[in-house]
């Protein structure tokens, strides 16, 4: 993995979950989900797949918000 940034998190009495946007060495973008209370519930999917078919509306909103923020802040450095 080359780069990683936190998309968001959810903490409650039931679970602590984190979403990350990751960029591999080859430039591909991935979304990774970690659930500290249920490790078997974790996944890593290509960004395009998450945008086309989000696992939940929360995930879709987190991904879209972070992408918009990166462009607005000028922090996007995606290859090219």
N, C-alpha and C positions, 0 to 999 in steps of 0.2 A: 504494500500500500504506500502511496506517495503522500497524499494529503487527506486530512479528515477534519470535519467541523461538526459541532453539535447543531442539529436541527431543532431539537426541543426535548422536553422531558415531561413526565407525568409522575407525581408522587402522591400516594394516598395510603390509607391503612391497608389496602388490598394489594398494591403493587407499586414498584418503582421501575419505570420504563424510560428508556432513552432512544432517540432516533439520531443517526449520524449520516452525513453526506460524506462519502469517501471517493477519492480519485486514485485509481491504481497507476502503476508505473507506465502502462500503455495509454493512459489518458481516459480510460473508461470510467464512468461515474456510477456509483452504487449507493443505495440506501440500506443502512444496517439498523436493525431493531434489536435492542437488548431488554430483557425483562429479568431483573435481578431475583424476583421471587419465583419465576417459572422458566429456568434456563432452556427447557425444551421448546419454548414458545418463540425463541429467537430466530431471526432470518436475515438474509442479505440478498437483495434483488437489484438488477440493473435499474438505473434511474428511469429509463424509458418505460420499463414494465410497471413501475410504481406510478408513474404519471398516467399511463394508459388504463391501468386497472388497480387503483389504490386499495390496499388491504382495509383501510378505514378512511372515513372523512377526515379524522384527526391527522392521519399520516399525510393525506393529500394536502391539507391546509398547511402543515408544517413545511413540507417540501416546497410548495409554491411560495410561501412567505419568505423562506430563506433565499430562494433563487432571486426573488424580487429585491430583497435587501442587498444581496451581493452585487447586483447590477447597479442599484442606486448608490451604494457606497464606493463603487469602483474597485471592489476587492475581487472581482471575478478574474481569474487568470487561466481559465480553461484553454488548453493548447491551441495553437493556431495563431 
